[in-house]
């Protein structure tokens, strides 16, 4: 006797589709992963060109500086354009610009440093314009209840890339030359540009949302200033961004400069250096997996505590400890940085006005990543003037104190403007990943 199928309940019908079965998110994730891999690969491949004497060390420094300048110039521009027009359109054109830089870099290997410098700046510009556009596009593609899982999946892909990509690239370098590797980076940027689908605001050429652009705001500077005003409406964002900038400018500088110096002066220094960096990436992987499922009661304080955990890295370099302790400290720092990143991105996507999200995100990237080179540039002169131990102590103290000070600002407990709204709207369940 045939049975009558039971219709799904309302809860079942309204249950969100798991992210890994959501084609729109998978396309976004694939594009973002390709852009992250391309971003990471360029300095590595150029470094390989130094090893085979195609480039000089001075030329490598010039190219990386040009890429940084391109990035810093394009981040605010990308944020304005992504709020004024389609986020998908900005991702497309930024990715295509970065893709075009790869054959130019390859062509310049024959001896045109000027061409390579222009191409490196173009690559940085494409990368910089992509970042805020991808951040805003994520908020369009993924519904609010699943955004923390989506952000965890995106950062997880970044960490896997940094863990496995060096060995894969080195293996490819045994089979093909630098010219071919640079063209391969261009293919990755093409994927980043073409694979993601449109968000809720449609395609390039659609009318912008109310408030995105208008007769009273015709300049790019004016529209970016509007994004700054939106950021200032959220005290928790300003406090968190300042603490993040302080930690990156000091903690990351300690990793970039002090870790090789300390490793050099110890037995098996290469093992210490490689072990610490691998432990950091492994810790970040664990942190991203944790945040894919865990919904802390006080996400802001949890995030800031995770950010403060980076202070253990310079502290371990400062103290006379076993190399295993240094590696453990870097693993803790890696876990902590993802305890911060995932709730931070999710909160920005939730709290900031949708038509200003890309501009606020661009301010985030501009300060946090933009000041990192300044920290690296100042670290060595500070060591010469004050000594390595003093500078490491200042770095560790800054990493601990800056997030603690940010936690005292209103709204940072939940990364929300209002405590009542935070208590009423906090998510308690598990996201479908």
N, C-alpha and C positions, 0 to 999 in steps of 0.2 A: 504494500500500500504506500503510495508516494506521500512523502511528508511535505508540509508547507514550509518554505524557508522562513526563518524568523528575521524580521527586518532589524537592522542595526539600531541600537539605542541612540538617544540624542547625544550622550557622552561619546559614544563610539564615532558618530558622524562628525562631531566637533573636535575629536582628538587630532592634533596636528600630525602631519605626515613626518616620519623620521627624516632627519636631514640627509642621511645617506641614501634615501630614496627620492629625494627632491631634486629633479633635474635642473631647476633654475639655480639652486644652491650649488650643485655639483659643477655646473658651468662656471659659476663665480669662483668657486674654490680652485678649479683647475687653472683659470686665468690668473688668480692671485698667486698661486703656487709657481706658475711659470714666471711671473714678474719677479717674485722673490728669488728664484733660482738664477734668473738673468742678472739681477742686481748683485747677488753674491759672486757670480762667476766672473764678472768683468775684471775686478782687481786681481783675482787669482790667475786668470789667463794672462793678464799683462805681466804679472809676476813671473810666470813661466817664460814670457818673452825676454825678461831680464836674465833668467837662468841660461837661455840659449844665446844670449848676447845680441838678440835682435834689438832690444831696447837697453838704454843705460838706466842706472838707478835714478839719476837726475830727471830723465825723461819720464820715468814712472811717477815720480813725485809730482811733476807738472801735470800729467794726465789725471791723476787722482784729485789734485787740487781743482782742475778745471771741471771735473765731474761734480765735485762738491759745490762749486759756484753755480753750476747749472741747476743743481738740485735746490739750493736755497732760493734762487731767483724764481724757479717755477712752482714751488710749493704754494705760496700765496696766490699766484696767478691761477693755478689749477683749482684751488678752493673757490675762488670767485667765479670762474667759468663753470664749475660743477654745480654751483648754486644758481647761476644765471641760466644755464642751459641743461641739457640732459647729462646726467652723470655717466650714462653709458657712452654717450658721444665723446666726453672728455677722456674716458678710458681708451676708447678707440684711437683717437688722434694722438694721445700721449704715447700709447704703445707703438703706434706706427712711427712716430718720431724717434723713439728709442731704437726701434728695429732698423731704421734708416742709418743710424749711427754705426752699426756693426760693419757693413761693407766699407764705409768710409774709414773706420779704424784699420780694417784689413788692408785697404789701399795705401794708407799712410805708412804701413810697416816697411815699405820700400825706401823710405827716407824722408817723408814729408811730416815732420813733427808738428808743423802748423795745422795741417789737415787733421792729424790725430787729436790735437788739442781741441779744435772746433768740434770734432766728432764726440770726444769725451764730454764736453759741455752739453751737447745735444742729448747724449745718453742720460746724463744727470737730470736734465730738464724733463725728459720723458718720465724718468723714475719719480721725480718730485711731483709732477702733475698727476701721476697715477695714484699716489698715496691717499690724498684726501678724497679723490673721486671713488676709489674702491671702498673707503671707509663709509662714505655716504650711500654707495650702491648696496652695500651689505644691509643697511637699514631698510632699503626699499625691497630687497629680494626676500629677506627673512622676517617673519612676524616677530613681535616683541618677546613672546614666551620662549622662543628658540634662539634668540640672539646670543645668549651667553654660550650655548653649545656651538653656535656657528663661529663665534670669535675664538673659542678654544680650538676648533678644528682648523681654522686658518693659521693660528699661531703654531699649532702642532705641525702643520706642513712646513712652516718656516724652520722649525727646529730639526725636523728630519732632514731637510735639505742641507743645513749646516753640518749635520753629523755625517752624512754619507757622500755628499757632493765632492769633497776634496779628493777622496780616493778614486771616485769615478772619473773626475776630471783628469787626475794624474794618469789614470789608465788610458783614457782617450788620447792624452798627449803622447803616449807611446805609439799610437796608431796613426794620428794625423798631426799636421803642423798647427802653429798658432793661428795662421790665416783661416784655416777651416774651423777652429774652435771659436773664433770671433764671429764667423758666419752662423755657427750654431747658436750663439747668444742671440743673434738677430731672429732666428726661428722661434726661440723662446718668447721674445717680445711680440712676435706676430701672434703667437698663441694667446698671450696676455691681452692683446688688442682685440682679437676676433672671437675668442671662445665665449666670454660672458654674454649672457642675454640681457635684454632691457629690464630696467626696474619699473616701478609703478608710474614713473613720470614719462615713460615712453621713450621715443628716439630723439636724436638731435633734430632741432628745428621746431619741436613742440613749444607751445607758449610756456614761459616760466610760471611758477606758482606765484601767488600774490605775495609781494614783499621781496621777491628774489631780485627784481630789477625794475626800474621805472624811470619816469622823466626826471624825478628829483635825484636819482643816483645814476649818473651816466659815466662816472669815472671808476676805474678799477680800484684806485686807492680809497675812494669813498665807500665802495662796497666792502672792501676788506676791513675798513674801520667799523663798519656796521657789524661785521663778524666779531671784532674785538669787543664791541659794546655788548653783544649777546653773551660772549664769554664772561664778561664782568658781572652779568646778572646771576652767575652761579659761583658763589664764593668757594664752594668745594672744588670747583674746576680750577680756579686760579691757584688755590693752595696746593692741590695735587700736582698741577703742572710745574709750579715752582720747585716743589720737592723732587719731582722726577728729573727736572733739569739739573738740580744740584747733584743728585745721585749719579746721573750719567756723566756730568762734567768732571766728577771726582772719582767715582768708583770705576767707571769704564776707562778712565785715564790710567788708574792704577793697574788695571788689567793689561792695557795696551803697552805700557812702558815699564812699570815696576815688576810685573810678573817675569818678563824675560830677564831683567837684571838680577832678580833674586834667584831665578833658576840657573843663571850662568854661574853663580857663586856657590852652588851646591853640587854634591855628587849626583851623577845622572840627571843633570839639569834639563836635558831634552825631554827626559821622561816626565819630570815635574811639570814642565810647560805644557806638553801634550796632554798629560793626565788631568791637569787642572781645567784646561779648556774643554776636554771631553766630558769631564764631570759636570761642568757648568751646563753643557748642552743636554746631557742626560737628565740633570735635575730639572731643566726647563721642560723637557718632554714629560717628566713625571708631573710637574706642576700644571701643564696644559691638560693632561689626562684627568687630573684631580678636578680642575675647574670645569671640565665638561659635564660633570655630574653634581658637584657640590654646590649648594646654595647657602652660603654663610648668613647668619642672622644679621650681622653687621658687615656688609660687603666692603664698605669704605675703609673701616678700620682694619679689616683683614687684608685688604689690598695695601694699605700703607705699612702694615707690619711686614708684609712680604717684601715691599720695596726697601724697608730698613734692613732686611736680612742681607742685602748686598754689602753692608758694612763688614760682614764677617770675612769677605775676600781680602780687602786691604789689611784688616786686623791680623789675619793669618800670615800675610806677608811680612807684617811688622814684627811678630813674635818669633822666637826661636823654637819652632815646632817641627815635628816630623813631616816629611812630604805628604804622607797620607792625610794629615790634618788639613793641609792646604787644599788637597783635592776635595775633602769633605766640606770644607768651607765654601768652595766654589759650587759644589752640588747644592748646598743650602741656598746660595745666592741664586742659582738657576731656578730652583723651585719658587723662591720668593718673587722673582721678576715676573713669573707667569701668574702668581697669586695677585699681582698688581695689574698686569696687562689686560687680562680677560675681563674682570669687573670694570676696569677703567673704560675700555672701549665700549662695553655694553651700556654703561651708565651715560656716556657721552651720546650714544645713539638714542637713548631713551629720553634724556632730559633736555637736550638742546633742540631749539625750534627746527623742524625739518628743513625749512628753506634756508637755514644758515648753518646746517650741519657741516658741510664741506669746508666752509670758511673757518669754523671753530676747529675742525680737525687739522686744517692746514696750520693754524696757529700752534696747535699741539706739536706737530712734526717740526715746525720751524724752530721752536725754542728748544725742545728736548734733543732732537738730532742735530740742529744747527749749531748749538753751543758745544757739542762733543768735540769737534776739531779744535775749538779754542782751548778746551781743557787739555787736550793732548799737546798742543803747542806750548802751553804754559807749564806743563808738568816738569819737563826736563830742566828749564831754567830755575824752577823752584827747588828742584833737587840739588842743583849746583849751589844755590844760595843758602838753603836751609838744611840740606841733608836728607837722605832718603827716608830715614825713620821718622823725622818730623813731618815730612809731607804725607807719608802713609798714615800717621796718626791723625792728621787733619782730615784726610780723605775718609777714614773710618768714622771719625766723629761726625762729619758732615752727613754721611749716609745714615747714621743712627738718629741724629738730631732733626734733620730736615723733615722726614716723614712724621716724627713725633710732634713737631710744631704744627704741621699741616693738620694733624688729627684734632687739634684744638679749635679749628675753624668750624663755624656753623655749617651743618649739612654734610660734613665729611664722614660721619658714622655710616650713612647709607648712600653717600654720593647722590643726594637729592637736596632740593632747595628747602623742602618743608619736612619736619620730623613726622608730623601726622600723616602726610602722604606716604612717607617711607614705610611707616608701620602698617598702614592700610594696604599698600600695594606691593609689599615685599613678596617675592615668590618663594614658596616653600617646597615645591615638588621637584621632580627630576625632569630635565628636558629630554626630548627624544633626539638621540644623536645617531 
